[in-house]
Amino acid sequence: MTASRRTPPLAARARRRMQGVGLVETMVGILIGMIVILVVYNILSVSENYRRATVGASDAQINGLLTQLVAGRDAGNGGAGFTVSGDDLDNCKFNEAGQDIRNPAVTPWDALDAAVRPIPLLIKEGGNAWTSDSFISMFGGGSHVMWPVDLTVPFPAIAGALITVQSPNGFTVPTPTITTPYWGVIMSNESAGPNVGRCKMIKVVAATVADAAGKVGLTQDASTATSNAYTANGPARFLNLGPAGQATRILYEVDYKAPTYRGVLQTTDLLTTNALVTNPVTQNIVLMKVQYGVDTNADGFVDCWTAANNSNTCGDGKDYSVDGVRNMLLADLNRILAVRIGVVVRSDEPDLRLLTNPGDQTLKDEAKGILQATRPQPYLFNCSADTNAACQSRVKVPMGNGGGAANCGNNVICDYWRYRTYETVVPLRNAIFSATLP
């Protein structure tokens, strides 16, 4: 007799068919997942905003410190290699065409002819509180002969001809070539005749070894060769500034203008042997102000800080604008003992949440320091008290509302961004040294 299979009850078969996930359970799971995603996204969003604020402040600090380092280094080098020759260069007043190189209508402040004046650092004011200043620092790199040497017989009776100088120990090390020329200033140094006060920047592309009489022949580059035939009435002199790349005339300026508002601190070497090239130094620099430190009573200490204008802040009756400094005598130039540089640095990105929803009070409470209504008024070159309006030559940085750099108008400090200010004082050591020479 065989065993028969028992058929499961109907209820058991129904329960077996209903095992698994139903529609309700699926919808509940989706809802839970969406809630988790929302919570995680919110956490990530908050974390990202704090991260961007921290990184932005860190980037601003790095950019500010880098600006101080680079600009301060070149400003401090101003005058190296030529301030000991200030008496000779102070006689340079005209180009070889007889035009006054101190006249801005004849020679722009950054032109090559203007480089023959004995000015270690020349500041051009922006004209208002929201426009950056710029400055040119010039220094030489001659390592062998760093003072003017006399031109000697045979004098170049033909313009652009070989220049013979008296230099028994040689003149340049290493020897200049077409690819690595040397910069220098040729000065007529004549007391009478058509060349009085005429000077020119030239490039030397070859130099002979000193002969038995201590004479060295210098070959001029055709692109900058002198157009004058010099004579023994002086005599004419030549100042070696060193090889291109070491003899430099660096222009510092901030590119922060419409329509891009790049906010880039950039340099241009005005003594390059090739076409002028602008090199970026650091970004997010929205304002740079530079001022002269002047010794008005000849005691060797800075007792006045003045902007590069003709406001006569120091009360000495001197004009410290570009044109005024270019026309100063050596004694007045030697009273400028230092410069101070102040910059305003902006964070790399704005707080996008506030930018898109400026009416959200919670967001405002989270970011009080980046709104015009809650941040303190910033100053450059300020005294100890923020309210000290008598602080000499301080700069009140314009501040206001705006939705990004392009909408700030004349306001340097603008809502939704984070800012830092940096200042440094740079002594013009080379000018100070030359001023103490007998």
Secondary structure as the mmCIF struct_conf table of DSSP 4:
data_model
#
loop_
_struct_conf.conf_type_id
_struct_conf.id
_struct_conf.beg_label_comp_id
_struct_conf.beg_label_asym_id
_struct_conf.beg_label_seq_id
_struct_conf.end_label_comp_id
_struct_conf.end_label_asym_id
_struct_conf.end_label_seq_id
HELX_LH_PP_P HELX_LH_PP_P1 THR A 2 PRO A 9
HELX_RH_AL_P HELX_RH_AL_P1 LEU A 10 ARG A 17
TURN_TY1_P TURN_TY1_P1 MET A 18 MET A 18
BEND BEND1 GLY A 20 GLY A 20
HELX_RH_AL_P HELX_RH_AL_P2 LEU A 23 ASN A 77
TURN_TY1_P TURN_TY1_P2 GLY A 78 PHE A 82
HELX_RH_3T_P HELX_RH_3T_P1 THR A 83 SER A 85
HELX_RH_AL_P HELX_RH_AL_P3 GLY A 86 LEU A 89
TURN_TY1_P TURN_TY1_P3 ASP A 90 ASN A 91
STRN STRN1 PHE A 94 PHE A 94
TURN_TY1_P TURN_TY1_P4 GLU A 96 ALA A 97
BEND BEND2 GLY A 98 GLY A 98
STRN STRN2 ASP A 100 ASP A 100
TURN_TY1_P TURN_TY1_P5 ILE A 101 ARG A 102
TURN_TY1_P TURN_TY1_P6 PRO A 104 VAL A 106
BEND BEND3 THR A 107 THR A 107
TURN_TY1_P TURN_TY1_P7 TRP A 109 ASP A 110
BEND BEND4 ALA A 111 ALA A 111
HELX_RH_3T_P HELX_RH_3T_P2 LEU A 112 VAL A 116
BEND BEND5 ARG A 117 ARG A 117
BEND BEND6 PRO A 120 PRO A 120
STRN STRN3 LEU A 121 LYS A 124
BEND BEND7 GLY A 127 ASN A 128
TURN_TY1_P TURN_TY1_P8 ALA A 129 TRP A 130
BEND BEND8 THR A 131 THR A 131
STRN STRN4 SER A 134 PHE A 139
BEND BEND9 SER A 143 HIS A 144
BEND BEND10 TRP A 147 TRP A 147
STRN STRN5 VAL A 149 ASP A 150
STRN STRN6 LEU A 151 LEU A 151
BEND BEND11 VAL A 153 PRO A 154
HELX_LH_PP_P HELX_LH_PP_P2 PHE A 155 PHE A 155
BEND BEND12 ILE A 158 ILE A 158
TURN_TY1_P TURN_TY1_P9 ALA A 159 GLY A 160
STRN STRN7 ILE A 163 GLN A 166
TURN_TY1_P TURN_TY1_P10 PRO A 168 ASN A 169
BEND BEND13 PHE A 171 PHE A 171
BEND BEND14 VAL A 173 PRO A 174
BEND BEND15 ILE A 178 THR A 180
STRN STRN8 TYR A 182 MET A 187
BEND BEND16 SER A 191 GLY A 193
TURN_TY1_P TURN_TY1_P11 PRO A 194 GLY A 197
STRN STRN9 ARG A 198 ARG A 198
STRN STRN10 CYS A 199 ALA A 207
HELX_LH_PP_P HELX_LH_PP_P3 THR A 208 ALA A 210
TURN_TY1_P TURN_TY1_P12 ALA A 212 ALA A 213
STRN STRN11 LYS A 215 GLN A 220
HELX_LH_PP_P HELX_LH_PP_P4 ASP A 221 ASP A 221
TURN_TY1_P TURN_TY1_P13 ALA A 222 THR A 224
BEND BEND17 ASN A 228 ASN A 228
TURN_TY1_P TURN_TY1_P14 ALA A 232 PRO A 235
STRN STRN12 ARG A 237 PRO A 243
STRN STRN13 ALA A 244 ALA A 244
TURN_TY1_P TURN_TY1_P15 GLY A 245 GLN A 246
STRN STRN14 ALA A 247 ALA A 247
STRN STRN15 THR A 248 ASP A 255
TURN_TY1_P TURN_TY1_P16 ALA A 258 THR A 260
STRN STRN16 VAL A 264 ASP A 269
TURN_TY1_P TURN_TY1_P17 LEU A 270 LEU A 271
BEND BEND18 THR A 273 ALA A 275
STRN STRN17 THR A 278 GLN A 283
STRN STRN18 ILE A 285 VAL A 294
BEND BEND19 THR A 296 PHE A 301
STRN STRN19 CYS A 304 ALA A 307
BEND BEND20 ALA A 308 SER A 311
TURN_TY1_P TURN_TY1_P18 THR A 313 CYS A 314
BEND BEND21 GLY A 315 GLY A 317
BEND BEND22 SER A 321 SER A 321
HELX_RH_AL_P HELX_RH_AL_P4 VAL A 322 ARG A 326
TURN_TY1_P TURN_TY1_P19 ASN A 327 ASN A 327
HELX_RH_AL_P HELX_RH_AL_P5 LEU A 330 LEU A 333
TURN_TY1_P TURN_TY1_P20 ASN A 334 ARG A 335
STRN STRN20 ILE A 336 ARG A 346
BEND BEND23 ASP A 348 GLU A 349
HELX_RH_AL_P HELX_RH_AL_P6 LEU A 352 THR A 356
TURN_TY1_P TURN_TY1_P21 PRO A 358 GLY A 359
HELX_RH_AL_P HELX_RH_AL_P7 GLN A 361 GLU A 366
TURN_TY1_P TURN_TY1_P22 ALA A 367 ALA A 367
HELX_RH_3T_P HELX_RH_3T_P3 LYS A 368 ILE A 370
BEND BEND24 LEU A 371 LEU A 371
TURN_TY1_P TURN_TY1_P23 GLN A 372 THR A 374
BEND BEND25 ARG A 375 ARG A 375
HELX_LH_PP_P HELX_LH_PP_P5 PRO A 376 PRO A 378
STRN STRN21 TYR A 379 LEU A 380
BEND BEND26 PHE A 381 PHE A 381
BEND BEND27 SER A 384 ALA A 385
TURN_TY1_P TURN_TY1_P24 ASP A 386 THR A 387
TURN_TY1_P TURN_TY1_P25 ALA A 389 ALA A 390
BEND BEND28 CYS A 391 CYS A 391
TURN_TY1_P TURN_TY1_P26 GLN A 392 SER A 393
STRN STRN22 VAL A 395 LYS A 396
STRN STRN23 MET A 399 GLY A 400
BEND BEND29 GLY A 403 GLY A 404
HELX_RH_3T_P HELX_RH_3T_P4 ALA A 405 ASN A 407
TURN_TY1_P TURN_TY1_P27 GLY A 409 ASN A 410
BEND BEND30 VAL A 412 VAL A 412
STRN STRN24 ILE A 413 CYS A 414
TURN_TY1_P TURN_TY1_P28 ASP A 415 TYR A 416
STRN STRN25 TYR A 419 PRO A 427
HELX_RH_AL_P HELX_RH_AL_P8 ARG A 429 ALA A 435
TURN_TY1_P TURN_TY1_P29 THR A 436 THR A 436
#
